[in-house]
Amino acid sequence: MTDQMTSEQAQADINDATINGIHMEKLQGTVHAIEQDPGLGQCKFRARNTWLGGNQNRTTITGFYAARQEIAHKQTFELHADEPPILAGSDEGANPVEHLLNALAACVTTSMVAHAAVRGIHIEELESELEGDIDLNGFLGLSEEVPKGFTNIRINFRVKADVDNMERLKRLTAYSPVFNTITRGAPVDIRVEAKQG
Amino acid sequence: MTDQMTSEQAQADINDATINGIHMEKLQGTVHAIEQDPGLGQCKFRARNTWLGGNQNRTTITGFYAARQEIAHKQTFELHADEPPILAGSDEGANPVEHLLNALAACVTTSMVAHAAVRGIHIEELESELEGDIDLNGFLGLSEEVPKGFTNIRINFRVKADVDNMERLKRLTAYSPVFNTITRGAPVDIRVEAKQG
């Protein structure tokens, strides 16, 4: 972000009552509504996936449940997965574990920015690099001792903000739902049924 | 998938020595190489993310480390995240927890299809629906008792394949790296440093 853009952002913040580009009135409206009526906080997020043959599949996301109602997204989101040639795919999309890193990066970023906004911490720029370790001996079933999932994930954030706030910003990452899902684990119930026709 | 497509797939399987659209010689080549030299199984997957302001950010995926070498993807993958208006965003992309459901759907699907192929189980069609529960009282910091991540995720698969194989196919989902990362958890190390300039 150039100095000019930063200055434009500052002006936009004043005009729209945003911090870090987030409309504070909207965000705080949601917070206050849930404070008054905690049941409003229950959400169900959803996805549909269709196998396209080989290692390719496509996820479609159309809506979710929040604030005691079904809510449609403004548009349908489609996400494509494949594997690289070395993993017997044709490299037409990020592979599933790369999609997981994307989910984690997006969530920790969004969580940090929103919680910083609520605390009045202005962020000018934010970027991150992620790396995660997987040993294919687990996935391929070659060793029972080797875990099948990521054994470690590292995220390095670089942030342009008041340098005294680095430790506070780091603590805010602990609010991220995807970070919590991955570090604490969550139960996943799977049903497999025959499709007729 | 229509009957004609299924028949075309069957013909393609014969021509290319594929099962479920996966090139078996390529897949088994990878398996045998790692069996001979388990160190080849070590992989590092990577992603870079840039905050775009507000609740929007973009992940870029360009390559990974496997088989003791850096490998570039054939193309750069970009993934976009945002939040819906009710969560103070502008709905320009799936939100981070929906991206997590996508990663899980993609991975369990790919794992089931590949492990079925190795076992000679032919799959004609496969689709799934996912739903996960999150209580925003956790993310918003309104309650210390409420978990911040998903508390439960459900996947319903519908599969067109020999009906006697449903239980076997269900068991194969346990090989999925993303499923294992989410159900068993993984450590995530976060660094936050000031960006100069």
Chai-1 contact restraints between the chains, C-beta under 6 A:
chainA,res_idxA,chainB,res_idxB,connection_type,confidence,min_distance_angstrom,max_distance_angstrom,comment,restraint_id
A,G21,B,G53,contact,1.0,0.0,6.0,A-B,restraint_1
A,G21,B,G54,contact,1.0,0.0,6.0,A-B,restraint_2
A,I22,B,G54,contact,1.0,0.0,6.0,A-B,restraint_3
A,I22,B,A88,contact,1.0,0.0,6.0,A-B,restraint_4
A,H23,B,A88,contact,1.0,0.0,6.0,A-B,restraint_5
A,K26,B,A88,contact,1.0,0.0,6.0,A-B,restraint_6
A,L27,B,A88,contact,1.0,0.0,6.0,A-B,restraint_7
A,V31,B,L140,contact,1.0,0.0,6.0,A-B,restraint_8
A,I34,B,L136,contact,1.0,0.0,6.0,A-B,restraint_9
A,E35,B,L142,contact,1.0,0.0,6.0,A-B,restraint_10
A,P38,B,N137,contact,1.0,0.0,6.0,A-B,restraint_11
A,G41,B,D135,contact,1.0,0.0,6.0,A-B,restraint_12
A,G41,B,L136,contact,1.0,0.0,6.0,A-B,restraint_13
A,G41,B,N137,contact,1.0,0.0,6.0,A-B,restraint_14
A,Q42,B,D135,contact,1.0,0.0,6.0,A-B,restraint_15
A,C43,B,I134,contact,1.0,0.0,6.0,A-B,restraint_16
A,K44,B,E131,contact,1.0,0.0,6.0,A-B,restraint_17
A,K44,B,D133,contact,1.0,0.0,6.0,A-B,restraint_18
A,F45,B,V97,contact,1.0,0.0,6.0,A-B,restraint_19
A,F45,B,E98,contact,1.0,0.0,6.0,A-B,restraint_20
A,F45,B,G132,contact,1.0,0.0,6.0,A-B,restraint_21
A,R46,B,E131,contact,1.0,0.0,6.0,A-B,restraint_22
A,A47,B,L101,contact,1.0,0.0,6.0,A-B,restraint_23
A,A47,B,N102,contact,1.0,0.0,6.0,A-B,restraint_24
A,A47,B,A105,contact,1.0,0.0,6.0,A-B,restraint_25
A,A47,B,L130,contact,1.0,0.0,6.0,A-B,restraint_26
A,R48,B,E129,contact,1.0,0.0,6.0,A-B,restraint_27
A,N49,B,A105,contact,1.0,0.0,6.0,A-B,restraint_28
A,N49,B,T109,contact,1.0,0.0,6.0,A-B,restraint_29
A,N49,B,S128,contact,1.0,0.0,6.0,A-B,restraint_30
A,T50,B,E127,contact,1.0,0.0,6.0,A-B,restraint_31
A,W51,B,T109,contact,1.0,0.0,6.0,A-B,restraint_32
A,W51,B,L126,contact,1.0,0.0,6.0,A-B,restraint_33
A,G53,B,G21,contact,1.0,0.0,6.0,A-B,restraint_34
A,G54,B,G21,contact,1.0,0.0,6.0,A-B,restraint_35
A,G54,B,I22,contact,1.0,0.0,6.0,A-B,restraint_36
A,N55,B,T110,contact,1.0,0.0,6.0,A-B,restraint_37
A,N57,B,A106,contact,1.0,0.0,6.0,A-B,restraint_38
A,N57,B,T109,contact,1.0,0.0,6.0,A-B,restraint_39
A,T59,B,N102,contact,1.0,0.0,6.0,A-B,restraint_40
A,T59,B,A105,contact,1.0,0.0,6.0,A-B,restraint_41
A,I61,B,A94,contact,1.0,0.0,6.0,A-B,restraint_42
A,I61,B,E98,contact,1.0,0.0,6.0,A-B,restraint_43
A,A66,B,I86,contact,1.0,0.0,6.0,A-B,restraint_44
A,H73,B,D91,contact,1.0,0.0,6.0,A-B,restraint_45
A,K74,B,D91,contact,1.0,0.0,6.0,A-B,restraint_46
A,F77,B,A94,contact,1.0,0.0,6.0,A-B,restraint_47
A,L79,B,N102,contact,1.0,0.0,6.0,A-B,restraint_48
A,A81,B,A106,contact,1.0,0.0,6.0,A-B,restraint_49
A,I86,B,A66,contact,1.0,0.0,6.0,A-B,restraint_50
A,A88,B,I22,contact,1.0,0.0,6.0,A-B,restraint_51
A,A88,B,H23,contact,1.0,0.0,6.0,A-B,restraint_52
A,A88,B,K26,contact,1.0,0.0,6.0,A-B,restraint_53
A,A88,B,L27,contact,1.0,0.0,6.0,A-B,restraint_54
A,D91,B,H73,contact,1.0,0.0,6.0,A-B,restraint_55
A,D91,B,K74,contact,1.0,0.0,6.0,A-B,restraint_56
A,A94,B,I61,contact,1.0,0.0,6.0,A-B,restraint_57
A,A94,B,F77,contact,1.0,0.0,6.0,A-B,restraint_58
A,P96,B,A103,contact,1.0,0.0,6.0,A-B,restraint_59
A,P96,B,A106,contact,1.0,0.0,6.0,A-B,restraint_60
A,P96,B,C107,contact,1.0,0.0,6.0,A-B,restraint_61
A,P96,B,T110,contact,1.0,0.0,6.0,A-B,restraint_62
A,P96,B,V178,contact,1.0,0.0,6.0,A-B,restraint_63
A,V97,B,F45,contact,1.0,0.0,6.0,A-B,restraint_64
A,V97,B,P177,contact,1.0,0.0,6.0,A-B,restraint_65
A,E98,B,F45,contact,1.0,0.0,6.0,A-B,restraint_66
A,E98,B,I61,contact,1.0,0.0,6.0,A-B,restraint_67
A,H99,B,N102,contact,1.0,0.0,6.0,A-B,restraint_68
A,H99,B,A103,contact,1.0,0.0,6.0,A-B,restraint_69
A,H99,B,A106,contact,1.0,0.0,6.0,A-B,restraint_70
A,L100,B,A103,contact,1.0,0.0,6.0,A-B,restraint_71
A,L100,B,V178,contact,1.0,0.0,6.0,A-B,restraint_72
A,L101,B,A47,contact,1.0,0.0,6.0,A-B,restraint_73
A,N102,B,A47,contact,1.0,0.0,6.0,A-B,restraint_74
A,N102,B,T59,contact,1.0,0.0,6.0,A-B,restraint_75
A,N102,B,L79,contact,1.0,0.0,6.0,A-B,restraint_76
A,N102,B,H99,contact,1.0,0.0,6.0,A-B,restraint_77
A,A103,B,P96,contact,1.0,0.0,6.0,A-B,restraint_78
A,A103,B,H99,contact,1.0,0.0,6.0,A-B,restraint_79
A,A103,B,L100,contact,1.0,0.0,6.0,A-B,restraint_80
A,A103,B,A103,contact,1.0,0.0,6.0,A-B,restraint_81
A,A105,B,A47,contact,1.0,0.0,6.0,A-B,restraint_82
A,A105,B,N49,contact,1.0,0.0,6.0,A-B,restraint_83
A,A105,B,T59,contact,1.0,0.0,6.0,A-B,restraint_84
A,A106,B,N57,contact,1.0,0.0,6.0,A-B,restraint_85
A,A106,B,A81,contact,1.0,0.0,6.0,A-B,restraint_86
A,A106,B,P96,contact,1.0,0.0,6.0,A-B,restraint_87
A,A106,B,H99,contact,1.0,0.0,6.0,A-B,restraint_88
A,C107,B,P96,contact,1.0,0.0,6.0,A-B,restraint_89
A,T109,B,N49,contact,1.0,0.0,6.0,A-B,restraint_90
A,T109,B,W51,contact,1.0,0.0,6.0,A-B,restraint_91
A,T109,B,N57,contact,1.0,0.0,6.0,A-B,restraint_92
A,T110,B,N55,contact,1.0,0.0,6.0,A-B,restraint_93
A,T110,B,P96,contact,1.0,0.0,6.0,A-B,restraint_94
A,E125,B,K195,contact,1.0,0.0,6.0,A-B,restraint_95
A,L126,B,W51,contact,1.0,0.0,6.0,A-B,restraint_96
A,E127,B,T50,contact,1.0,0.0,6.0,A-B,restraint_97
A,S128,B,N49,contact,1.0,0.0,6.0,A-B,restraint_98
A,E129,B,R48,contact,1.0,0.0,6.0,A-B,restraint_99
A,L130,B,A47,contact,1.0,0.0,6.0,A-B,restraint_100
A,E131,B,K44,contact,1.0,0.0,6.0,A-B,restraint_101
A,E131,B,R46,contact,1.0,0.0,6.0,A-B,restraint_102
A,G132,B,F45,contact,1.0,0.0,6.0,A-B,restraint_103
A,D133,B,K44,contact,1.0,0.0,6.0,A-B,restraint_104
A,I134,B,C43,contact,1.0,0.0,6.0,A-B,restraint_105
A,I134,B,P177,contact,1.0,0.0,6.0,A-B,restraint_106
A,D135,B,G41,contact,1.0,0.0,6.0,A-B,restraint_107
A,D135,B,Q42,contact,1.0,0.0,6.0,A-B,restraint_108
A,L136,B,I34,contact,1.0,0.0,6.0,A-B,restraint_109
A,L136,B,G41,contact,1.0,0.0,6.0,A-B,restraint_110
A,N137,B,P38,contact,1.0,0.0,6.0,A-B,restraint_111
A,N137,B,G41,contact,1.0,0.0,6.0,A-B,restraint_112
A,F139,B,Y175,contact,1.0,0.0,6.0,A-B,restraint_113
A,F139,B,P177,contact,1.0,0.0,6.0,A-B,restraint_114
A,L140,B,V31,contact,1.0,0.0,6.0,A-B,restraint_115
A,L142,B,E35,contact,1.0,0.0,6.0,A-B,restraint_116
A,K148,B,Y175,contact,1.0,0.0,6.0,A-B,restraint_117
A,K148,B,P177,contact,1.0,0.0,6.0,A-B,restraint_118
A,K148,B,N180,contact,1.0,0.0,6.0,A-B,restraint_119
A,G149,B,P177,contact,1.0,0.0,6.0,A-B,restraint_120
A,G149,B,N180,contact,1.0,0.0,6.0,A-B,restraint_121
A,G149,B,T181,contact,1.0,0.0,6.0,A-B,restraint_122
A,G149,B,A186,contact,1.0,0.0,6.0,A-B,restraint_123
A,F150,B,T181,contact,1.0,0.0,6.0,A-B,restraint_124
A,F150,B,A186,contact,1.0,0.0,6.0,A-B,restraint_125
A,N152,B,P187,contact,1.0,0.0,6.0,A-B,restraint_126
A,I153,B,A186,contact,1.0,0.0,6.0,A-B,restraint_127
A,I153,B,V188,contact,1.0,0.0,6.0,A-B,restraint_128
A,R154,B,D189,contact,1.0,0.0,6.0,A-B,restraint_129
A,I155,B,I190,contact,1.0,0.0,6.0,A-B,restraint_130
A,N156,B,R191,contact,1.0,0.0,6.0,A-B,restraint_131
A,F157,B,V192,contact,1.0,0.0,6.0,A-B,restraint_132
A,R158,B,E193,contact,1.0,0.0,6.0,A-B,restraint_133
A,R158,B,K195,contact,1.0,0.0,6.0,A-B,restraint_134
A,V159,B,K195,contact,1.0,0.0,6.0,A-B,restraint_135
A,K160,B,K195,contact,1.0,0.0,6.0,A-B,restraint_136
A,V163,B,A194,contact,1.0,0.0,6.0,A-B,restraint_137
A,M166,B,V192,contact,1.0,0.0,6.0,A-B,restraint_138
A,M166,B,A194,contact,1.0,0.0,6.0,A-B,restraint_139
A,L169,B,V192,contact,1.0,0.0,6.0,A-B,restraint_140
A,K170,B,V192,contact,1.0,0.0,6.0,A-B,restraint_141
A,T173,B,I190,contact,1.0,0.0,6.0,A-B,restraint_142
A,Y175,B,F139,contact,1.0,0.0,6.0,A-B,restraint_143
A,P177,B,V97,contact,1.0,0.0,6.0,A-B,restraint_144
A,P177,B,I134,contact,1.0,0.0,6.0,A-B,restraint_145
A,P177,B,F139,contact,1.0,0.0,6.0,A-B,restraint_146
A,P177,B,K148,contact,1.0,0.0,6.0,A-B,restraint_147
A,P177,B,G149,contact,1.0,0.0,6.0,A-B,restraint_148
A,V178,B,P96,contact,1.0,0.0,6.0,A-B,restraint_149
A,V178,B,L100,contact,1.0,0.0,6.0,A-B,restraint_150
A,F179,B,V188,contact,1.0,0.0,6.0,A-B,restraint_151
A,N180,B,K148,contact,1.0,0.0,6.0,A-B,restraint_152
A,N180,B,G149,contact,1.0,0.0,6.0,A-B,restraint_153
A,T181,B,G149,contact,1.0,0.0,6.0,A-B,restraint_154
A,T181,B,F150,contact,1.0,0.0,6.0,A-B,restraint_155
A,I182,B,A186,contact,1.0,0.0,6.0,A-B,restraint_156
A,I182,B,V188,contact,1.0,0.0,6.0,A-B,restraint_157
A,T183,B,G185,contact,1.0,0.0,6.0,A-B,restraint_158
A,T183,B,V188,contact,1.0,0.0,6.0,A-B,restraint_159
A,R184,B,G185,contact,1.0,0.0,6.0,A-B,restraint_160
A,G185,B,T183,contact,1.0,0.0,6.0,A-B,restraint_161
A,G185,B,R184,contact,1.0,0.0,6.0,A-B,restraint_162
A,G185,B,G185,contact,1.0,0.0,6.0,A-B,restraint_163
A,A186,B,G149,contact,1.0,0.0,6.0,A-B,restraint_164
A,A186,B,F150,contact,1.0,0.0,6.0,A-B,restraint_165
A,A186,B,I182,contact,1.0,0.0,6.0,A-B,restraint_166
A,P187,B,N152,contact,1.0,0.0,6.0,A-B,restraint_167
A,V188,B,I153,contact,1.0,0.0,6.0,A-B,restraint_168
A,V188,B,I182,contact,1.0,0.0,6.0,A-B,restraint_169
A,V188,B,T183,contact,1.0,0.0,6.0,A-B,restraint_170
A,D189,B,R154,contact,1.0,0.0,6.0,A-B,restraint_171
A,I190,B,I155,contact,1.0,0.0,6.0,A-B,restraint_172
A,I190,B,T173,contact,1.0,0.0,6.0,A-B,restraint_173
A,R191,B,N156,contact,1.0,0.0,6.0,A-B,restraint_174
A,V192,B,F157,contact,1.0,0.0,6.0,A-B,restraint_175
A,V192,B,M166,contact,1.0,0.0,6.0,A-B,restraint_176
A,V192,B,L169,contact,1.0,0.0,6.0,A-B,restraint_177
A,V192,B,K170,contact,1.0,0.0,6.0,A-B,restraint_178
A,E193,B,R158,contact,1.0,0.0,6.0,A-B,restraint_179
A,A194,B,V163,contact,1.0,0.0,6.0,A-B,restraint_180
A,A194,B,M166,contact,1.0,0.0,6.0,A-B,restraint_181
A,K195,B,R158,contact,1.0,0.0,6.0,A-B,restraint_182
A,K195,B,V159,contact,1.0,0.0,6.0,A-B,restraint_183
A,K195,B,K160,contact,1.0,0.0,6.0,A-B,restraint_184
